[in-house]
Amino acid sequence: MKLGVNLVYQGAGALAREAERLGYAIALAPEGYKSDAPSVLGYVAAQTERIALASGVMQIPGRTPAMAALTAATLDSLSGGRFRLGLGVSNPDVADGWYGATFDKPLARTREYVAIVRAAFLGAPVRYEGEHYPLPLSGETQAPLHLFTEPLRTDLPVYLAAVGPKNLQLAGEIADGWIGVFTSPEMVKAAVDNIRTGRARAGRDMDTFDVLPCLATSIADDPQAAADALRAHFVYLLGIGDPKHNFYCTMATQLGFERAVADLHDRLRDGDRAGAAAAIPFEFIDATSLVGSVDRIAGRMREYAAAGVTTLGIMVSAAATTLDGRLSIIRQAALALERSGVDH
């Protein structure tokens, strides 16, 4: 098992350079309310030499497949072939509120989207007869999608963010890796089983597939104190939109924290954001994050490796800290991996 670092746009260059020095395998840039992924990754590509780069993740409703393919090919060229294209459907409220996009048939949309992106990477003109992304739309244009990026890597890896069983199976079938979040070792095991089903459907094994959950990380001798530094992050993700549509709320419910999710949203509706943060059970944060001392986190890393993780994402953006604090997190996480005894 190797380590990845989930960047935050403030100090992204310093974080990526330090992660590269420490031997991290990959740096991921999130996309959401604070920053887009390509801008951060273009900057980081110029600041680093060896570490792989990934969008973690670019949101499917926010870009056409053609623009995603062009952006990926450009970043891959600028970074010397280090880019991985991470994609995700986001959630219904964000698709509607941010992008004015519908959220119907997300699996079918994802399948078509990835098919077009992969076809574009081959470097030939692309025509695609799809329900959701027909190209050309009119069927008549003499200027179909055609990438001329140099050099253009035809096998650029595609990762999918996925939660439900069918989405995980789709990731196994059509992608090269899975990006997870808010996940426990037990949930990783279940995810890997579904991914394996999808791989078998495509006639492939798991040997080259990257299982990459990204975990909020906070390091302190007292696990409770470490968890407290992550509370605002949990409120932010659990508080997005309607809890019925929020994938993070669904995952929390699956872990047995349905009452806590309802309590959090009740407090948010009352404008009590501090109360919402305080109401999140430590057990939920602990189950889905890396919190505590270096040795405690080393033990958790062994659990994730045994569950089938191939790359463990250290999410430094989650902790309420400074750039120096985030640099300390990635250094101590590297030490934890060494102490874990996990082969890397």
C-alpha positions as CSV (number, residue, x, y, z in Angstrom):
1,M,0.0,0.0,0.0
2,K,1.3,3.5,-1.0
3,L,0.2,6.9,0.2
4,G,-1.5,9.7,-1.7
5,V,-2.1,13.3,-0.5
6,N,-5.3,15.2,-1.0
7,L,-4.3,18.8,-1.6
8,V,-5.9,22.0,-0.6
9,Y,-5.3,24.9,-3.0
10,Q,-3.6,27.1,-0.4
11,G,0.0,26.0,-0.3
12,A,-0.6,23.2,-2.9
13,G,2.9,23.5,-4.3
14,A,4.6,23.2,-1.0
15,L,2.4,20.2,0.0
16,A,3.0,18.4,-3.2
17,R,6.7,18.9,-3.1
18,E,7.0,17.6,0.4
19,A,4.8,14.6,-0.4
20,E,7.1,13.9,-3.4
21,R,10.1,14.1,-1.2
22,L,8.6,11.7,1.3
23,G,7.8,9.2,-1.5
24,Y,4.1,9.7,-1.8
25,A,2.7,8.0,-4.9
26,I,0.1,10.5,-6.0
27,A,-1.3,14.0,-5.3
28,L,-5.0,14.6,-5.7
29,A,-6.8,17.9,-6.1
30,P,-10.4,18.1,-5.0
31,E,-13.1,20.1,-6.8
32,G,-16.0,21.7,-5.0
33,Y,-17.0,24.9,-3.3
34,K,-13.4,26.2,-2.8
35,S,-11.4,25.4,-6.0
36,D,-11.5,23.5,-9.2
37,A,-9.1,20.6,-9.8
38,P,-7.3,21.5,-13.1
39,S,-6.1,24.9,-12.0
40,V,-4.5,23.4,-8.9
41,L,-3.0,20.5,-10.8
42,G,-1.6,22.7,-13.5
43,Y,0.3,24.7,-10.9
44,V,1.4,21.5,-9.0
45,A,2.6,19.9,-12.3
46,A,5.1,22.8,-12.6
47,Q,6.2,22.4,-9.0
48,T,7.0,18.7,-9.0
49,E,8.8,16.1,-11.1
50,R,7.8,12.5,-10.2
51,I,4.7,12.3,-8.1
52,A,1.5,11.3,-10.0
53,L,-1.3,13.8,-10.2
54,A,-5.1,13.2,-10.2
55,S,-8.3,15.1,-10.2
56,G,-10.1,14.0,-7.0
57,V,-12.6,14.4,-8.7
58,M,-13.6,16.5,-11.7
59,Q,-17.4,16.7,-11.7
60,I,-19.2,15.1,-14.6
61,P,-22.1,17.6,-14.6
62,G,-19.7,20.5,-14.8
63,R,-18.0,19.6,-18.1
64,T,-18.8,18.0,-21.4
65,P,-16.9,14.7,-22.1
66,A,-14.9,16.6,-24.7
67,M,-13.7,19.2,-22.3
68,A,-12.8,16.6,-19.7
69,A,-10.8,14.7,-22.3
70,L,-9.0,17.9,-23.5
71,T,-8.2,19.0,-20.0
72,A,-6.9,15.6,-19.0
73,A,-4.7,15.3,-22.1
74,T,-3.4,18.8,-21.5
75,L,-2.5,18.1,-17.9
76,D,-0.9,14.8,-18.9
77,S,1.2,16.5,-21.5
78,L,2.3,19.3,-19.1
79,S,3.2,16.9,-16.3
80,G,5.1,14.5,-18.6
81,G,2.6,11.7,-18.4
82,R,1.8,11.8,-14.7
83,F,-1.9,12.6,-14.8
84,R,-4.9,10.4,-13.8
85,L,-8.4,11.5,-14.6
86,G,-10.7,11.1,-11.6
87,L,-14.4,11.6,-12.4
88,G,-17.6,11.7,-10.3
89,V,-21.2,12.5,-10.8
90,S,-21.3,14.7,-7.7
91,N,-24.8,14.7,-6.1
92,P,-28.3,15.8,-7.3
93,D,-28.4,19.1,-5.4
94,V,-25.0,20.2,-6.7
95,A,-25.7,19.1,-10.3
96,D,-28.9,21.1,-10.2
97,G,-27.8,24.1,-8.2
98,W,-24.3,24.6,-9.6
99,Y,-24.5,23.3,-13.1
100,G,-28.2,23.4,-14.0
101,A,-27.8,19.8,-15.0
102,T,-30.2,16.8,-14.5
103,F,-29.2,13.9,-12.4
104,D,-31.2,11.1,-14.0
105,K,-29.6,7.8,-14.9
106,P,-26.2,8.6,-13.4
107,L,-24.8,5.1,-14.2
108,A,-25.7,5.4,-17.9
109,R,-24.4,8.9,-18.1
110,T,-21.1,7.9,-16.5
111,R,-20.7,4.9,-18.9
112,E,-21.2,7.1,-21.9
113,Y,-19.0,9.9,-20.6
114,V,-16.1,7.5,-19.9
115,A,-16.5,5.9,-23.3
116,I,-16.3,9.3,-25.1
117,V,-13.3,10.3,-23.0
118,R,-11.4,7.1,-23.8
119,A,-12.3,7.4,-27.5
120,A,-10.9,10.9,-27.6
121,F,-7.6,9.7,-26.0
122,L,-7.1,7.5,-29.0
123,G,-6.4,10.6,-31.1
124,A,-8.9,10.0,-33.8
125,P,-12.2,11.9,-34.6
126,V,-15.0,10.8,-32.2
127,R,-18.6,10.2,-33.2
128,Y,-20.8,8.7,-30.5
129,E,-24.4,7.6,-30.7
130,G,-25.5,7.9,-27.1
131,E,-28.7,8.7,-25.2
132,H,-27.1,11.4,-23.0
133,Y,-24.0,12.6,-24.9
134,P,-24.6,12.2,-28.7
135,L,-21.7,13.5,-30.7
136,P,-22.1,15.3,-32.9
137,L,-25.4,16.5,-31.5
138,S,-26.8,17.3,-34.9
139,G,-25.2,14.3,-36.6
140,E,-24.2,16.6,-39.5
141,T,-21.1,18.6,-38.4
142,Q,-17.8,18.2,-40.3
143,A,-15.9,19.1,-37.1
144,P,-16.3,16.2,-34.7
145,L,-14.4,15.9,-31.4
146,H,-10.7,15.4,-32.2
147,L,-7.8,15.9,-29.8
148,F,-4.4,17.0,-31.2
149,T,-2.6,17.3,-27.9
150,E,1.1,16.3,-28.1
151,P,2.1,13.9,-26.7
152,L,-1.3,12.3,-26.4
153,R,-1.3,9.1,-24.2
154,T,-4.0,6.8,-25.4
155,D,-4.2,4.8,-22.2
156,L,-4.4,7.6,-19.7
157,P,-5.9,6.1,-16.5
158,V,-9.5,6.9,-15.5
159,Y,-10.6,6.7,-11.9
160,L,-14.2,6.8,-10.7
161,A,-15.6,8.1,-7.4
162,A,-18.4,5.6,-6.5
163,V,-20.6,4.7,-3.5
164,G,-23.4,2.3,-4.3
165,P,-22.9,-1.3,-5.3
166,K,-23.9,-0.8,-9.0
167,N,-21.7,2.3,-9.3
168,L,-18.8,0.4,-7.7
169,Q,-19.3,-2.5,-10.2
170,L,-19.3,0.0,-13.0
171,A,-16.0,1.4,-11.7
172,G,-14.5,-2.1,-11.8
173,E,-15.8,-2.6,-15.3
174,I,-14.8,0.6,-17.1
175,A,-12.2,2.3,-14.9
176,D,-8.6,1.9,-13.7
177,G,-9.2,2.9,-10.2
178,W,-11.7,3.8,-7.5
179,I,-11.7,7.0,-5.4
180,G,-13.6,6.6,-2.1
181,V,-14.3,8.9,0.8
182,F,-16.0,8.5,4.2
183,T,-15.2,4.8,4.3
184,S,-14.2,2.3,7.0
185,P,-12.1,-0.8,6.4
186,E,-15.3,-2.9,6.5
187,M,-16.8,-0.7,3.8
188,V,-13.7,-0.9,1.7
189,K,-13.9,-4.7,1.8
190,A,-17.5,-4.5,0.5
191,A,-16.5,-2.0,-2.1
192,V,-13.7,-4.2,-3.3
193,D,-16.1,-7.2,-3.7
194,N,-18.3,-5.1,-5.9
195,I,-15.4,-3.7,-7.9
196,R,-14.1,-7.3,-8.4
197,T,-17.6,-8.2,-9.8
198,G,-17.3,-5.4,-12.3
199,R,-13.7,-6.4,-13.3
200,A,-14.9,-10.0,-13.9
201,R,-17.7,-8.7,-16.1
202,A,-15.1,-7.0,-18.2
203,G,-12.8,-10.1,-18.2
204,R,-10.2,-8.4,-16.0
205,D,-8.6,-9.1,-12.6
206,M,-7.7,-6.7,-9.8
207,D,-3.9,-6.7,-10.4
208,T,-3.7,-3.3,-12.0
209,F,-6.8,-1.7,-10.3
210,D,-6.1,1.1,-7.8
211,V,-8.2,1.1,-4.7
212,L,-7.8,4.6,-3.4
213,P,-10.0,5.8,-0.4
214,C,-9.3,9.3,0.8
215,L,-9.4,9.8,4.5
216,A,-9.6,12.9,6.6
217,T,-6.5,12.8,8.8
218,S,-5.6,14.5,12.0
219,I,-2.7,13.5,14.3
220,A,-2.5,14.1,18.0
221,D,-1.8,11.9,21.0
222,D,-5.4,12.3,22.1
223,P,-7.8,10.8,19.5
224,Q,-10.7,12.9,20.7
225,A,-8.7,16.1,20.2
226,A,-7.6,14.9,16.8
227,A,-11.2,14.3,15.8
228,D,-12.2,17.7,17.0
229,A,-10.0,19.3,14.3
230,L,-12.1,17.4,11.7
231,R,-15.5,18.4,12.8
232,A,-16.0,21.4,10.5
233,H,-15.1,19.2,7.6
234,F,-17.7,16.7,8.5
235,V,-20.3,19.4,8.9
236,Y,-19.5,20.8,5.5
237,L,-19.8,17.4,3.7
238,L,-22.8,16.1,5.6
239,G,-24.5,19.5,5.4
240,I,-24.6,19.8,1.6
241,G,-28.1,20.0,0.3
242,D,-31.0,17.7,1.2
243,P,-29.8,14.8,3.4
244,K,-32.0,12.5,1.2
245,H,-29.8,13.3,-1.8
246,N,-26.4,13.6,0.0
247,F,-24.2,10.6,-0.6
248,Y,-22.2,11.3,2.6
249,C,-25.4,11.2,4.7
250,T,-26.3,7.9,3.1
251,M,-22.9,6.5,4.0
252,A,-23.2,7.7,7.6
253,T,-26.6,6.1,7.8
254,Q,-25.2,2.8,6.5
255,L,-22.7,2.9,9.3
256,G,-25.5,3.3,11.8
257,F,-25.4,7.0,12.4
258,E,-28.8,8.0,11.0
259,R,-29.9,9.7,14.2
260,A,-26.7,11.8,14.2
261,V,-27.3,12.9,10.6
262,A,-30.8,14.0,11.5
263,D,-29.6,15.9,14.6
264,L,-26.9,17.6,12.5
265,H,-29.4,18.9,10.0
266,D,-31.8,20.0,12.7
267,R,-29.1,22.1,14.2
268,L,-28.0,23.5,10.8
269,R,-31.6,24.5,10.1
270,D,-31.6,26.4,13.4
271,G,-28.3,28.2,12.4
272,D,-26.3,26.3,15.1
273,R,-23.3,25.3,13.1
274,A,-21.1,24.9,16.2
275,G,-23.8,22.7,17.8
276,A,-23.9,20.6,14.6
277,A,-20.2,20.0,14.8
278,A,-20.3,19.1,18.5
279,A,-23.1,16.6,17.8
280,I,-21.1,14.4,15.4
281,P,-20.3,11.2,17.3
282,F,-16.6,10.6,17.8
283,E,-17.2,7.0,16.7
284,F,-18.3,8.1,13.3
285,I,-15.3,10.3,12.8
286,D,-13.0,7.6,14.0
287,A,-14.6,4.9,11.8
288,T,-14.0,6.9,8.6
289,S,-10.9,8.9,9.3
290,L,-7.3,8.6,10.6
291,V,-7.2,10.2,14.0
292,G,-4.8,9.9,17.0
293,S,-1.1,9.2,17.5
294,V,1.3,8.0,14.8
295,D,1.2,4.5,16.3
296,R,-2.6,4.5,16.4
297,I,-2.8,5.5,12.8
298,A,-0.2,2.9,11.8
299,G,-2.6,0.3,13.2
300,R,-5.5,1.7,11.2
301,M,-3.3,1.7,8.1
302,R,-2.8,-2.1,8.6
303,E,-6.6,-2.5,8.7
304,Y,-7.1,-0.6,5.4
305,A,-4.3,-2.5,3.7
306,A,-5.8,-5.8,4.8
307,A,-9.2,-4.6,3.3
308,G,-7.7,-4.2,-0.1
309,V,-6.5,-0.6,-0.3
310,T,-3.6,-0.1,-2.7
311,T,-3.2,3.7,-2.2
312,L,-4.4,5.5,0.9
313,G,-5.2,9.1,0.4
314,I,-4.2,11.4,3.3
315,M,-6.7,14.3,3.2
316,V,-4.9,17.2,4.7
317,S,-7.6,19.6,3.6
318,A,-10.0,18.2,6.3
319,A,-8.1,19.3,9.4
320,A,-8.6,22.8,10.8
321,T,-4.9,23.8,10.7
322,T,-2.3,25.9,8.9
323,L,0.1,25.0,6.1
324,D,2.7,24.0,8.6
325,G,0.1,21.8,10.3
326,R,-0.7,20.1,7.0
327,L,2.9,19.6,6.2
328,S,3.3,18.0,9.6
329,I,0.3,15.7,8.9
330,I,1.9,14.3,5.7
331,R,5.2,13.8,7.4
332,Q,3.7,11.9,10.3
333,A,1.4,9.9,8.0
334,A,4.6,8.8,6.1
335,L,6.1,7.8,9.5
336,A,2.9,5.9,10.4
337,L,3.2,3.9,7.1
338,E,6.7,3.0,8.0
339,R,5.7,1.8,11.5
340,S,2.8,-0.1,10.1
341,G,5.0,-2.7,8.5
342,V,2.7,-2.6,5.4
343,D,4.6,-3.4,2.2
344,H,4.9,-0.3,0.1
